[in-house]
Amino acid sequence: AGVLAPGAPIDEAAAEVLEAANVNLHDNRLRLRSSAPELEEILTRSLGGSRQGGEAAFVAAVGRAARAIADLDIEIPRSR
């Protein structure tokens, strides 16, 4: 079971994360940099109302997501 109820405002949370982060696109690499604590605050505020299940599981999931997003590098495959 997930920690968010169906219909959680994930798109709104993503928009807030992008506003707060430093996003850089160069050639075929996307880099996103932000502080994990700031991202945890954003995700908790924007998604907390859609939490389902225990609070500890939600807090742990938010922490994992924030740490993963805080220093994100994505290589975009080039089209042939």
All heavy atoms as TSV, in Angstrom:
chain	resi	resn	atom	element	x	y	z
A	1	ALA	N	N	0.840	-1.185	0.000
A	1	ALA	CA	C	0.000	0.000	0.000
A	1	ALA	C	C	0.878	1.239	0.000
A	1	ALA	O	O	1.895	1.298	0.666
A	1	ALA	CB	C	-0.905	-0.005	1.212
A	2	GLY	N	N	0.452	2.241	-0.731
A	2	GLY	CA	C	1.197	3.493	-0.815
A	2	GLY	C	C	0.895	4.409	0.353
A	2	GLY	O	O	0.018	4.143	1.181
A	3	VAL	N	N	1.605	5.492	0.423
A	3	VAL	CA	C	1.414	6.449	1.507
A	3	VAL	C	C	0.532	7.619	1.101
A	3	VAL	O	O	0.218	8.465	1.923
A	3	VAL	CB	C	2.761	6.970	2.055
A	3	VAL	CG1	C	3.567	5.840	2.678
A	3	VAL	CG2	C	3.553	7.676	0.983
A	4	LEU	N	N	0.136	7.670	-0.193
A	4	LEU	CA	C	-0.726	8.746	-0.673
A	4	LEU	C	C	-2.047	8.181	-1.167
A	4	LEU	O	O	-2.087	7.138	-1.814
A	4	LEU	CB	C	-0.066	9.516	-1.820
A	4	LEU	CG	C	1.179	10.307	-1.474
A	4	LEU	CD1	C	1.765	10.927	-2.733
A	4	LEU	CD2	C	0.867	11.379	-0.452
A	5	ALA	N	N	-3.111	8.897	-0.874
A	5	ALA	CA	C	-4.433	8.516	-1.348
A	5	ALA	C	C	-4.526	8.791	-2.851
A	5	ALA	O	O	-3.827	9.653	-3.376
A	5	ALA	CB	C	-5.504	9.314	-0.598
A	6	PRO	N	N	-5.394	8.050	-3.547
A	6	PRO	CA	C	-5.601	8.342	-4.962
A	6	PRO	C	C	-6.017	9.804	-5.145
A	6	PRO	O	O	-6.739	10.364	-4.328
A	6	PRO	CB	C	-6.741	7.401	-5.350
A	6	PRO	CG	C	-6.665	6.282	-4.358
A	6	PRO	CD	C	-6.191	6.928	-3.073
A	7	GLY	N	N	-5.534	10.408	-6.202
A	7	GLY	CA	C	-5.876	11.795	-6.481
A	7	GLY	C	C	-5.010	12.810	-5.758
A	7	GLY	O	O	-5.310	14.008	-5.782
A	8	ALA	N	N	-3.938	12.359	-5.111
A	8	ALA	CA	C	-3.034	13.290	-4.425
A	8	ALA	C	C	-2.497	14.304	-5.439
A	8	ALA	O	O	-2.237	13.951	-6.589
A	8	ALA	CB	C	-1.885	12.523	-3.771
A	9	PRO	N	N	-2.313	15.549	-5.025
A	9	PRO	CA	C	-1.883	16.605	-5.960
A	9	PRO	C	C	-0.383	16.540	-6.287
A	9	PRO	O	O	0.382	17.469	-6.022
A	9	PRO	CB	C	-2.246	17.883	-5.213
A	9	PRO	CG	C	-2.096	17.506	-3.780
A	9	PRO	CD	C	-2.570	16.066	-3.697
A	10	ILE	N	N	0.017	15.448	-6.893
A	10	ILE	CA	C	1.433	15.240	-7.201
A	10	ILE	C	C	1.934	16.281	-8.197
A	10	ILE	O	O	3.057	16.770	-8.077
A	10	ILE	CB	C	1.668	13.811	-7.707
A	10	ILE	CG1	C	1.377	12.837	-6.564
A	10	ILE	CG2	C	3.087	13.615	-8.223
A	10	ILE	CD1	C	1.365	11.388	-6.956
A	11	ASP	N	N	1.104	16.647	-9.161
A	11	ASP	CA	C	1.528	17.649	-10.150
A	11	ASP	C	C	1.798	19.003	-9.489
A	11	ASP	O	O	2.757	19.693	-9.839
A	11	ASP	CB	C	0.522	17.776	-11.287
A	11	ASP	CG	C	-0.896	18.053	-10.824
A	11	ASP	OD1	O	-1.217	17.804	-9.642
A	11	ASP	OD2	O	-1.709	18.517	-11.647
A	12	GLU	N	N	0.984	19.365	-8.520
A	12	GLU	CA	C	1.201	20.621	-7.800
A	12	GLU	C	C	2.479	20.559	-6.965
A	12	GLU	O	O	3.236	21.525	-6.898
A	12	GLU	CB	C	0.004	20.939	-6.918
A	12	GLU	CG	C	-1.262	21.240	-7.703
A	12	GLU	CD	C	-2.494	21.358	-6.813
A	12	GLU	OE1	O	-2.340	21.622	-5.605
A	12	GLU	OE2	O	-3.607	21.178	-7.344
A	13	ALA	N	N	2.717	19.416	-6.326
A	13	ALA	CA	C	3.935	19.246	-5.538
A	13	ALA	C	C	5.160	19.320	-6.448
A	13	ALA	O	O	6.154	19.970	-6.109
A	13	ALA	CB	C	3.906	17.909	-4.801
A	14	ALA	N	N	5.086	18.700	-7.611
A	14	ALA	CA	C	6.205	18.737	-8.563
A	14	ALA	C	C	6.476	20.167	-9.018
A	14	ALA	O	O	7.638	20.582	-9.134
A	14	ALA	CB	C	5.910	17.840	-9.752
A	15	ALA	N	N	5.429	20.930	-9.273
A	15	ALA	CA	C	5.603	22.325	-9.693
A	15	ALA	C	C	6.295	23.135	-8.598
A	15	ALA	O	O	7.189	23.944	-8.884
A	15	ALA	CB	C	4.251	22.943	-10.054
A	16	GLU	N	N	5.922	22.907	-7.343
A	16	GLU	CA	C	6.566	23.620	-6.229
A	16	GLU	C	C	8.034	23.232	-6.101
A	16	GLU	O	O	8.891	24.082	-5.837
A	16	GLU	CB	C	5.845	23.332	-4.915
A	16	GLU	CG	C	4.550	24.072	-4.756
A	16	GLU	CD	C	4.017	23.939	-3.337
A	16	GLU	OE1	O	4.749	24.313	-2.389
A	16	GLU	OE2	O	2.883	23.462	-3.189
A	17	VAL	N	N	8.325	21.946	-6.293
A	17	VAL	CA	C	9.716	21.473	-6.232
A	17	VAL	C	C	10.537	22.161	-7.320
A	17	VAL	O	O	11.638	22.644	-7.067
A	17	VAL	CB	C	9.772	19.934	-6.371
A	17	VAL	CG1	C	11.190	19.458	-6.672
A	17	VAL	CG2	C	9.245	19.271	-5.107
A	18	LEU	N	N	10.003	22.224	-8.534
A	18	LEU	CA	C	10.736	22.855	-9.630
A	18	LEU	C	C	10.951	24.345	-9.397
A	18	LEU	O	O	11.986	24.889	-9.772
A	18	LEU	CB	C	10.018	22.615	-10.958
A	18	LEU	CG	C	10.084	21.180	-11.468
A	18	LEU	CD1	C	9.226	21.032	-12.712
A	18	LEU	CD2	C	11.520	20.766	-11.739
A	19	GLU	N	N	9.982	25.009	-8.777
A	19	GLU	CA	C	10.136	26.436	-8.463
A	19	GLU	C	C	11.243	26.664	-7.434
A	19	GLU	O	O	11.969	27.663	-7.500
A	19	GLU	CB	C	8.824	27.010	-7.941
A	19	GLU	CG	C	7.778	27.212	-9.010
A	19	GLU	CD	C	6.472	27.756	-8.446
A	19	GLU	OE1	O	6.492	28.368	-7.364
A	19	GLU	OE2	O	5.439	27.575	-9.104
A	20	ALA	N	N	11.382	25.747	-6.505
A	20	ALA	CA	C	12.359	25.905	-5.426
A	20	ALA	C	C	13.761	25.456	-5.814
A	20	ALA	O	O	14.740	25.889	-5.211
A	20	ALA	CB	C	11.902	25.113	-4.196
A	21	ALA	N	N	13.866	24.606	-6.812
A	21	ALA	CA	C	15.147	23.995	-7.157
A	21	ALA	C	C	15.900	24.793	-8.217
A	21	ALA	O	O	15.325	25.609	-8.928
A	21	ALA	CB	C	14.909	22.577	-7.673
A	22	ASN	N	N	17.168	24.513	-8.312
A	22	ASN	CA	C	18.007	25.014	-9.386
A	22	ASN	C	C	17.986	23.936	-10.467
A	22	ASN	O	O	18.495	22.840	-10.269
A	22	ASN	CB	C	19.429	25.251	-8.874
A	22	ASN	CG	C	20.357	25.737	-9.956
A	22	ASN	OD1	O	19.968	25.916	-11.111
A	22	ASN	ND2	N	21.602	25.936	-9.584
A	23	VAL	N	N	17.385	24.244	-11.611
A	23	VAL	CA	C	17.253	23.283	-12.704
A	23	VAL	C	C	18.121	23.749	-13.859
A	23	VAL	O	O	18.066	24.908	-14.263
A	23	VAL	CB	C	15.778	23.162	-13.158
A	23	VAL	CG1	C	15.645	22.164	-14.288
A	23	VAL	CG2	C	14.888	22.773	-11.991
A	24	ASN	N	N	18.932	22.825	-14.388
A	24	ASN	CA	C	19.842	23.148	-15.473
A	24	ASN	C	C	19.725	22.065	-16.533
A	24	ASN	O	O	19.814	20.879	-16.227
A	24	ASN	CB	C	21.272	23.212	-14.931
A	24	ASN	CG	C	22.272	23.629	-15.967
A	24	ASN	OD1	O	22.339	23.065	-17.044
A	24	ASN	ND2	N	23.081	24.604	-15.632
A	25	LEU	N	N	19.535	22.471	-17.773
A	25	LEU	CA	C	19.502	21.548	-18.901
A	25	LEU	C	C	20.631	21.936	-19.836
A	25	LEU	O	O	20.682	23.059	-20.345
A	25	LEU	CB	C	18.158	21.622	-19.617
A	25	LEU	CG	C	17.988	20.712	-20.829
A	25	LEU	CD1	C	18.128	19.246	-20.430
A	25	LEU	CD2	C	16.635	20.959	-21.477
A	26	HIS	N	N	21.558	21.015	-20.017
A	26	HIS	CA	C	22.693	21.264	-20.895
A	26	HIS	C	C	22.894	20.042	-21.771
A	26	HIS	O	O	23.084	18.934	-21.269
A	26	HIS	CB	C	23.948	21.545	-20.069
A	26	HIS	CG	C	25.148	21.877	-20.907
A	26	HIS	ND1	N	25.235	23.017	-21.665
A	26	HIS	CD2	C	26.296	21.195	-21.118
A	26	HIS	CE1	C	26.372	23.029	-22.300
A	26	HIS	NE2	N	27.044	21.929	-21.984
A	27	ASP	N	N	22.846	20.270	-23.076
A	27	ASP	CA	C	22.921	19.176	-24.050
A	27	ASP	C	C	21.847	18.149	-23.714
A	27	ASP	O	O	20.680	18.456	-23.743
A	27	ASP	CB	C	24.313	18.555	-24.096
A	27	ASP	CG	C	25.336	19.480	-24.739
A	27	ASP	OD1	O	24.940	20.301	-25.597
A	27	ASP	OD2	O	26.521	19.388	-24.379
A	28	ASN	N	N	22.271	16.955	-23.339
A	28	ASN	CA	C	21.292	15.907	-23.048
A	28	ASN	C	C	21.253	15.549	-21.560
A	28	ASN	O	O	20.840	14.458	-21.193
A	28	ASN	CB	C	21.594	14.651	-23.882
A	28	ASN	CG	C	22.905	13.997	-23.492
A	28	ASN	OD1	O	23.854	14.671	-23.101
A	28	ASN	ND2	N	22.964	12.689	-23.603
A	29	ARG	N	N	21.654	16.469	-20.694
A	29	ARG	CA	C	21.665	16.195	-19.250
A	29	ARG	C	C	20.827	17.225	-18.502
A	29	ARG	O	O	21.006	18.424	-18.663
A	29	ARG	CB	C	23.091	16.211	-18.713
A	29	ARG	CG	C	23.146	15.858	-17.230
A	29	ARG	CD	C	24.518	15.537	-16.764
A	29	ARG	NE	N	25.140	14.434	-17.461
A	29	ARG	CZ	C	24.954	13.138	-17.171
A	29	ARG	NH1	N	24.138	12.798	-16.209
A	29	ARG	NH2	N	25.590	12.210	-17.844
A	30	LEU	N	N	19.920	16.713	-17.689
A	30	LEU	CA	C	19.090	17.540	-16.823
A	30	LEU	C	C	19.622	17.390	-15.406
A	30	LEU	O	O	19.793	16.270	-14.918
A	30	LEU	CB	C	17.628	17.077	-16.874
A	30	LEU	CG	C	16.688	17.749	-15.883
A	30	LEU	CD1	C	16.417	19.180	-16.335
A	30	LEU	CD2	C	15.403	16.967	-15.769
A	31	ARG	N	N	19.894	18.539	-14.760
A	31	ARG	CA	C	20.379	18.521	-13.379
A	31	ARG	C	C	19.436	19.346	-12.522
A	31	ARG	O	O	19.080	20.458	-12.890
A	31	ARG	CB	C	21.786	19.094	-13.295
A	31	ARG	CG	C	22.814	18.209	-13.927
A	31	ARG	CD	C	24.219	18.706	-13.625
A	31	ARG	NE	N	25.166	17.718	-14.079
A	31	ARG	CZ	C	26.068	17.931	-15.030
A	31	ARG	NH1	N	26.138	19.106	-15.620
A	31	ARG	NH2	N	26.895	16.977	-15.383
A	32	LEU	N	N	19.056	18.779	-11.398
A	32	LEU	CA	C	18.205	19.470	-10.439
A	32	LEU	C	C	18.940	19.470	-9.106
A	32	LEU	O	O	19.365	18.416	-8.641
A	32	LEU	CB	C	16.864	18.750	-10.319
A	32	LEU	CG	C	15.804	19.437	-9.473
A	32	LEU	CD1	C	14.440	19.223	-10.086
A	32	LEU	CD2	C	15.837	18.953	-8.053
A	33	ARG	N	N	19.099	20.658	-8.504
A	33	ARG	CA	C	19.774	20.777	-7.212
A	33	ARG	C	C	18.895	21.569	-6.264
A	33	ARG	O	O	18.351	22.613	-6.626
A	33	ARG	CB	C	21.118	21.506	-7.357
A	33	ARG	CG	C	22.113	20.841	-8.277
A	33	ARG	CD	C	22.629	19.535	-7.678
A	33	ARG	NE	N	23.652	18.932	-8.509
A	33	ARG	CZ	C	23.429	18.000	-9.425
A	33	ARG	NH1	N	22.216	17.569	-9.654
A	33	ARG	NH2	N	24.414	17.479	-10.114
A	34	SER	N	N	18.759	21.069	-5.047
A	34	SER	CA	C	18.021	21.756	-4.003
A	34	SER	C	C	18.432	21.161	-2.666
A	34	SER	O	O	19.138	20.152	-2.618
A	34	SER	CB	C	16.516	21.596	-4.221
A	34	SER	OG	O	15.811	22.424	-3.324
A	35	SER	N	N	17.970	21.750	-1.589
A	35	SER	CA	C	18.277	21.177	-0.278
A	35	SER	C	C	17.197	20.154	0.079
A	35	SER	O	O	16.004	20.406	-0.116
A	35	SER	CB	C	18.370	22.271	0.785
A	35	SER	OG	O	17.115	22.581	1.316
A	36	ALA	N	N	17.630	19.016	0.571
A	36	ALA	CA	C	16.686	17.967	0.959
A	36	ALA	C	C	15.704	18.450	2.025
A	36	ALA	O	O	14.506	18.178	1.916
A	36	ALA	CB	C	17.435	16.712	1.405
A	37	PRO	N	N	16.146	19.184	3.061
A	37	PRO	CA	C	15.177	19.666	4.057
A	37	PRO	C	C	14.102	20.576	3.450
A	37	PRO	O	O	12.930	20.495	3.824
A	37	PRO	CB	C	16.043	20.414	5.074
A	37	PRO	CG	C	17.390	19.774	4.966
A	37	PRO	CD	C	17.531	19.446	3.498
A	38	GLU	N	N	14.496	21.440	2.514
A	38	GLU	CA	C	13.515	22.312	1.872
A	38	GLU	C	C	12.515	21.475	1.057
A	38	GLU	O	O	11.308	21.723	1.090
A	38	GLU	CB	C	14.203	23.328	0.961
A	38	GLU	CG	C	13.231	24.267	0.281
A	38	GLU	CD	C	13.906	25.284	-0.620
A	38	GLU	OE1	O	15.107	25.169	-0.917
A	38	GLU	OE2	O	13.204	26.220	-1.033
A	39	LEU	N	N	13.018	20.465	0.363
A	39	LEU	CA	C	12.128	19.604	-0.419
A	39	LEU	C	C	11.197	18.797	0.493
A	39	LEU	O	O	10.023	18.608	0.167
A	39	LEU	CB	C	12.937	18.675	-1.322
A	39	LEU	CG	C	13.729	19.376	-2.420
A	39	LEU	CD1	C	14.551	18.372	-3.203
A	39	LEU	CD2	C	12.817	20.166	-3.331
A	40	GLU	N	N	11.721	18.333	1.623
A	40	GLU	CA	C	10.862	17.627	2.583
A	40	GLU	C	C	9.721	18.526	3.038
A	40	GLU	O	O	8.577	18.081	3.139
A	40	GLU	CB	C	11.671	17.163	3.799
A	40	GLU	CG	C	12.532	15.965	3.533
A	40	GLU	CD	C	13.225	15.485	4.787
A	40	GLU	OE1	O	12.556	15.346	5.832
A	40	GLU	OE2	O	14.445	15.235	4.724
A	41	GLU	N	N	10.038	19.785	3.319
A	41	GLU	CA	C	9.010	20.739	3.746
A	41	GLU	C	C	7.961	20.934	2.653
A	41	GLU	O	O	6.749	20.917	2.917
A	41	GLU	CB	C	9.666	22.076	4.098
A	41	GLU	CG	C	8.697	23.119	4.572
A	41	GLU	CD	C	9.396	24.444	4.852
A	41	GLU	OE1	O	10.473	24.433	5.461
A	41	GLU	OE2	O	8.837	25.473	4.442
A	42	ILE	N	N	8.408	21.094	1.421
A	42	ILE	CA	C	7.483	21.288	0.292
A	42	ILE	C	C	6.587	20.066	0.124
A	42	ILE	O	O	5.364	20.185	-0.007
A	42	ILE	CB	C	8.260	21.569	-1.006
A	42	ILE	CG1	C	8.910	22.945	-0.944
A	42	ILE	CG2	C	7.347	21.460	-2.230
A	42	ILE	CD1	C	9.919	23.204	-2.052
A	43	LEU	N	N	7.195	18.885	0.111
A	43	LEU	CA	C	6.414	17.663	-0.098
A	43	LEU	C	C	5.448	17.402	1.044
A	43	LEU	O	O	4.305	16.985	0.820
A	43	LEU	CB	C	7.353	16.469	-0.299
A	43	LEU	CG	C	8.220	16.513	-1.562
A	43	LEU	CD1	C	9.220	15.367	-1.561
A	43	LEU	CD2	C	7.358	16.500	-2.811
A	44	THR	N	N	5.879	17.663	2.263
A	44	THR	CA	C	4.998	17.463	3.414
A	44	THR	C	C	3.812	18.424	3.361
A	44	THR	O	O	2.659	18.018	3.562
A	44	THR	CB	C	5.781	17.653	4.728
A	44	THR	OG1	O	6.823	16.676	4.777
A	44	THR	CG2	C	4.879	17.497	5.939
A	45	ARG	N	N	4.091	19.676	3.061
A	45	ARG	CA	C	3.028	20.681	2.992
A	45	ARG	C	C	2.052	20.379	1.849
A	45	ARG	O	O	0.842	20.443	2.012
A	45	ARG	CB	C	3.638	22.072	2.822
A	45	ARG	CG	C	2.601	23.192	2.789
A	45	ARG	CD	C	3.212	24.572	2.573
A	45	ARG	NE	N	3.871	24.678	1.284
A	45	ARG	CZ	C	5.185	24.788	1.106
A	45	ARG	NH1	N	5.995	24.810	2.144
A	45	ARG	NH2	N	5.700	24.893	-0.096
A	46	SER	N	N	2.571	20.048	0.685
A	46	SER	CA	C	1.704	19.892	-0.481
A	46	SER	C	C	1.016	18.531	-0.551
A	46	SER	O	O	-0.055	18.416	-1.147
A	46	SER	CB	C	2.481	20.159	-1.768
A	46	SER	OG	O	3.572	19.282	-1.888
A	47	LEU	N	N	1.595	17.519	0.058
A	47	LEU	CA	C	1.016	16.174	-0.035
A	47	LEU	C	C	0.473	15.643	1.288
A	47	LEU	O	O	-0.203	14.610	1.306
A	47	LEU	CB	C	2.061	15.193	-0.588
A	47	LEU	CG	C	2.575	15.502	-1.987
A	47	LEU	CD1	C	3.710	14.553	-2.351
A	47	LEU	CD2	C	1.451	15.435	-3.005
A	48	GLY	N	N	0.744	16.332	2.384
A	48	GLY	CA	C	0.321	15.849	3.706
A	48	GLY	C	C	-1.173	15.636	3.839
A	48	GLY	O	O	-1.624	14.715	4.518
A	49	GLY	N	N	-1.962	16.445	3.165
A	49	GLY	CA	C	-3.413	16.292	3.226
A	49	GLY	C	C	-3.919	15.052	2.511
A	49	GLY	O	O	-5.063	14.647	2.703
A	50	SER	N	N	-3.062	14.433	1.707
A	50	SER	CA	C	-3.449	13.223	0.967
A	50	SER	C	C	-2.809	11.973	1.555
A	50	SER	O	O	-2.843	10.913	0.946
A	50	SER	CB	C	-3.029	13.364	-0.499
A	50	SER	OG	O	-3.686	14.438	-1.108
A	51	ARG	N	N	-2.226	12.126	2.740
A	51	ARG	CA	C	-1.561	10.975	3.383
A	51	ARG	C	C	-2.579	9.904	3.726
A	51	ARG	O	O	-3.686	10.184	4.162
A	51	ARG	CB	C	-0.865	11.435	4.666
A	51	ARG	CG	C	-0.199	10.306	5.427
A	51	ARG	CD	C	0.541	10.818	6.634
A	51	ARG	NE	N	-0.281	11.431	7.644
A	51	ARG	CZ	C	-0.915	10.758	8.617
A	51	ARG	NH1	N	-0.812	9.459	8.698
A	51	ARG	NH2	N	-1.629	11.408	9.501
A	52	GLN	N	N	-2.181	8.662	3.479
A	52	GLN	CA	C	-2.988	7.535	3.960
A	52	GLN	C	C	-2.049	6.586	4.690
A	52	GLN	O	O	-0.874	6.512	4.389
A	52	GLN	CB	C	-3.712	6.825	2.813
A	52	GLN	CG	C	-2.861	6.027	1.878
A	52	GLN	CD	C	-3.699	5.326	0.810
A	52	GLN	OE1	O	-4.848	5.641	0.593
A	52	GLN	NE2	N	-3.100	4.379	0.136
A	53	GLY	N	N	-2.578	5.901	5.669
A	53	GLY	CA	C	-1.737	5.024	6.465
A	53	GLY	C	C	-1.040	5.801	7.571
A	53	GLY	O	O	-1.410	6.919	7.905
A	54	GLY	N	N	0.003	5.202	8.103
A	54	GLY	CA	C	0.693	5.777	9.241
A	54	GLY	C	C	1.562	6.973	8.904
A	54	GLY	O	O	2.102	7.087	7.807
A	55	GLU	N	N	1.689	7.854	9.881
A	55	GLU	CA	C	2.505	9.055	9.693
A	55	GLU	C	C	3.977	8.708	9.523
A	55	GLU	O	O	4.679	9.330	8.719
A	55	GLU	CB	C	2.330	10.008	10.874
A	55	GLU	CG	C	3.098	11.289	10.690
A	55	GLU	CD	C	2.848	12.308	11.787
A	55	GLU	OE1	O	1.953	12.111	12.616
A	55	GLU	OE2	O	3.574	13.310	11.795
A	56	ALA	N	N	4.460	7.711	10.247
A	56	ALA	CA	C	5.872	7.340	10.154
A	56	ALA	C	C	6.226	6.894	8.741
A	56	ALA	O	O	7.290	7.259	8.216
A	56	ALA	CB	C	6.201	6.242	11.157
A	57	ALA	N	N	5.351	6.136	8.110
A	57	ALA	CA	C	5.607	5.690	6.734
A	57	ALA	C	C	5.615	6.871	5.776
A	57	ALA	O	O	6.443	6.940	4.858
A	57	ALA	CB	C	4.558	4.663	6.302
A	58	PHE	N	N	4.714	7.826	5.975
A	58	PHE	CA	C	4.662	9.018	5.133
A	58	PHE	C	C	5.937	9.842	5.290
A	58	PHE	O	O	6.553	10.241	4.301
A	58	PHE	CB	C	3.430	9.859	5.478
A	58	PHE	CG	C	3.346	11.150	4.710
A	58	PHE	CD1	C	2.914	11.167	3.398
A	58	PHE	CD2	C	3.701	12.358	5.305
A	58	PHE	CE1	C	2.847	12.355	2.682
A	58	PHE	CE2	C	3.629	13.547	4.604
A	58	PHE	CZ	C	3.196	13.542	3.287
A	59	VAL	N	N	6.352	10.076	6.527
A	59	VAL	CA	C	7.550	10.863	6.802
A	59	VAL	C	C	8.777	10.192	6.182
A	59	VAL	O	O	9.621	10.855	5.569
A	59	VAL	CB	C	7.732	11.083	8.322
A	59	VAL	CG1	C	9.096	11.658	8.648
A	59	VAL	CG2	C	6.618	11.975	8.849
A	60	ALA	N	N	8.867	8.871	6.303
A	60	ALA	CA	C	9.997	8.139	5.723
A	60	ALA	C	C	9.993	8.247	4.199
A	60	ALA	O	O	11.042	8.463	3.577
A	60	ALA	CB	C	9.958	6.678	6.151
A	61	ALA	N	N	8.818	8.119	3.580
A	61	ALA	CA	C	8.723	8.210	2.120
A	61	ALA	C	C	9.079	9.609	1.626
A	61	ALA	O	O	9.784	9.764	0.621
A	61	ALA	CB	C	7.317	7.822	1.663
A	62	VAL	N	N	8.612	10.631	2.335
A	62	VAL	CA	C	8.937	12.014	1.966
A	62	VAL	C	C	10.440	12.240	2.080
A	62	VAL	O	O	11.053	12.861	1.205
A	62	VAL	CB	C	8.145	13.017	2.838
A	62	VAL	CG1	C	8.738	14.409	2.758
A	62	VAL	CG2	C	6.684	13.035	2.422
A	63	GLY	N	N	11.050	11.730	3.127
A	63	GLY	CA	C	12.499	11.880	3.299
A	63	GLY	C	C	13.280	11.205	2.189
A	63	GLY	O	O	14.235	11.790	1.649
A	64	ARG	N	N	12.879	9.998	1.818
A	64	ARG	CA	C	13.556	9.293	0.722
A	64	ARG	C	C	13.403	10.056	-0.591
A	64	ARG	O	O	14.360	10.212	-1.355
A	64	ARG	CB	C	13.019	7.869	0.570
A	64	ARG	CG	C	13.493	6.907	1.642
A	64	ARG	CD	C	13.133	5.469	1.320
A	64	ARG	NE	N	11.717	5.261	1.060
A	64	ARG	CZ	C	10.797	4.997	1.989
A	64	ARG	NH1	N	11.154	4.907	3.257
A	64	ARG	NH2	N	9.531	4.803	1.652
A	65	ALA	N	N	12.198	10.529	-0.865
A	65	ALA	CA	C	11.948	11.264	-2.104
A	65	ALA	C	C	12.763	12.553	-2.140
A	65	ALA	O	O	13.377	12.879	-3.165
A	65	ALA	CB	C	10.454	11.567	-2.244
A	66	ALA	N	N	12.795	13.285	-1.044
A	66	ALA	CA	C	13.533	14.549	-1.000
A	66	ALA	C	C	15.021	14.331	-1.227
A	66	ALA	O	O	15.661	15.079	-1.976
A	66	ALA	CB	C	13.288	15.249	0.339
A	67	ARG	N	N	15.575	13.304	-0.607
A	67	ARG	CA	C	17.005	13.032	-0.792
A	67	ARG	C	C	17.303	12.618	-2.230
A	67	ARG	O	O	18.330	12.994	-2.791
A	67	ARG	CB	C	17.476	11.966	0.200
A	67	ARG	CG	C	17.585	12.486	1.622
A	67	ARG	CD	C	18.214	11.472	2.559
A	67	ARG	NE	N	17.525	10.206	2.627
A	67	ARG	CZ	C	16.448	9.952	3.379
A	67	ARG	NH1	N	15.935	10.916	4.137
A	67	ARG	NH2	N	15.889	8.759	3.389
A	68	ALA	N	N	16.394	11.873	-2.846
A	68	ALA	CA	C	16.596	11.438	-4.234
A	68	ALA	C	C	16.506	12.611	-5.207
A	68	ALA	O	O	17.250	12.676	-6.184
A	68	ALA	CB	C	15.570	10.370	-4.600
A	69	ILE	N	N	15.615	13.534	-4.945
A	69	ILE	CA	C	15.395	14.658	-5.851
A	69	ILE	C	C	16.432	15.762	-5.645
A	69	ILE	O	O	16.774	16.482	-6.586
A	69	ILE	CB	C	13.971	15.237	-5.641
A	69	ILE	CG1	C	12.913	14.211	-6.006
A	69	ILE	CG2	C	13.771	16.504	-6.448
A	69	ILE	CD1	C	11.519	14.618	-5.570
A	70	ALA	N	N	16.963	15.910	-4.447
A	70	ALA	CA	C	17.840	17.037	-4.108
A	70	ALA	C	C	19.091	17.112	-4.970
A	70	ALA	O	O	19.629	18.192	-5.184
A	70	ALA	CB	C	18.225	16.973	-2.632
A	71	ASP	N	N	19.546	16.010	-5.467
A	71	ASP	CA	C	20.769	15.970	-6.272
A	71	ASP	C	C	20.521	15.019	-7.438
A	71	ASP	O	O	21.082	13.936	-7.513
A	71	ASP	CB	C	21.933	15.494	-5.406
A	71	ASP	CG	C	23.264	15.653	-6.100
A	71	ASP	OD1	O	23.368	16.481	-7.025
A	71	ASP	OD2	O	24.205	14.933	-5.718
A	72	LEU	N	N	19.674	15.442	-8.348
A	72	LEU	CA	C	19.187	14.572	-9.422
A	72	LEU	C	C	19.882	14.899	-10.734
A	72	LEU	O	O	19.953	16.055	-11.145
A	72	LEU	CB	C	17.678	14.769	-9.562
A	72	LEU	CG	C	16.934	13.904	-10.564
A	72	LEU	CD1	C	16.962	12.441	-10.142
A	72	LEU	CD2	C	15.502	14.383	-10.686
A	73	ASP	N	N	20.404	13.879	-11.388
A	73	ASP	CA	C	20.970	13.994	-12.740
A	73	ASP	C	C	20.255	12.987	-13.629
A	73	ASP	O	O	20.208	11.798	-13.302
A	73	ASP	CB	C	22.467	13.646	-12.765
A	73	ASP	CG	C	23.331	14.770	-12.280
A	73	ASP	OD1	O	22.869	15.908	-12.231
A	73	ASP	OD2	O	24.501	14.501	-11.944
A	74	ILE	N	N	19.750	13.475	-14.751
A	74	ILE	CA	C	19.072	12.588	-15.699
A	74	ILE	C	C	19.693	12.811	-17.064
A	74	ILE	O	O	19.764	13.942	-17.559
A	74	ILE	CB	C	17.554	12.886	-15.783
A	74	ILE	CG1	C	16.903	12.670	-14.422
A	74	ILE	CG2	C	16.898	12.025	-16.855
A	74	ILE	CD1	C	15.454	13.098	-14.382
A	75	GLU	N	N	20.166	11.727	-17.665
A	75	GLU	CA	C	20.688	11.813	-19.021
A	75	GLU	C	C	19.542	11.468	-19.973
A	75	GLU	O	O	18.917	10.420	-19.853
A	75	GLU	CB	C	21.848	10.863	-19.232
A	75	GLU	CG	C	22.507	11.067	-20.574
A	75	GLU	CD	C	23.816	10.322	-20.714
A	75	GLU	OE1	O	24.419	9.965	-19.680
A	75	GLU	OE2	O	24.226	10.093	-21.846
A	76	ILE	N	N	19.284	12.365	-20.899
A	76	ILE	CA	C	18.193	12.195	-21.840
A	76	ILE	C	C	18.760	11.568	-23.113
A	76	ILE	O	O	19.682	12.140	-23.712
A	76	ILE	CB	C	17.531	13.545	-22.159
A	76	ILE	CG1	C	17.029	14.189	-20.849
A	76	ILE	CG2	C	16.404	13.391	-23.171
A	76	ILE	CD1	C	16.719	15.646	-20.962
A	77	PRO	N	N	18.269	10.409	-23.499
A	77	PRO	CA	C	18.811	9.765	-24.707
A	77	PRO	C	C	18.639	10.670	-25.934
A	77	PRO	O	O	17.615	11.336	-26.091
A	77	PRO	CB	C	17.966	8.503	-24.852
A	77	PRO	CG	C	17.348	8.277	-23.525
A	77	PRO	CD	C	17.202	9.638	-22.884
A	78	ARG	N	N	19.646	10.696	-26.725
A	78	ARG	CA	C	19.585	11.482	-27.960
A	78	ARG	C	C	18.795	10.697	-28.999
A	78	ARG	O	O	18.917	9.490	-29.092
A	78	ARG	CB	C	20.987	11.748	-28.482
A	78	ARG	CG	C	21.826	12.593	-27.549
A	78	ARG	CD	C	23.184	12.865	-28.185
A	78	ARG	NE	N	24.083	13.506	-27.254
A	78	ARG	CZ	C	24.216	14.810	-27.149
A	78	ARG	NH1	N	23.503	15.606	-27.888
A	78	ARG	NH2	N	25.073	15.319	-26.279
A	79	SER	N	N	18.013	11.425	-29.776
A	79	SER	CA	C	17.271	10.771	-30.859
A	79	SER	C	C	18.239	10.486	-31.997
A	79	SER	O	O	19.209	11.188	-32.216
A	79	SER	CB	C	16.120	11.647	-31.324
A	79	SER	OG	O	16.618	12.892	-31.747
A	80	ARG	N	N	17.961	9.436	-32.713
A	80	ARG	CA	C	18.862	9.032	-33.806
A	80	ARG	C	C	18.389	9.528	-35.122
A	80	ARG	O	O	17.392	9.784	-35.469
A	80	ARG	CB	C	18.945	7.513	-33.847
A	80	ARG	CG	C	19.594	7.023	-32.586
A	80	ARG	CD	C	19.626	5.528	-32.575
A	80	ARG	NE	N	20.158	5.099	-31.299
A	80	ARG	CZ	C	21.108	4.209	-31.164
A	80	ARG	NH1	N	21.615	3.633	-32.196
A	80	ARG	NH2	N	21.518	3.885	-29.979
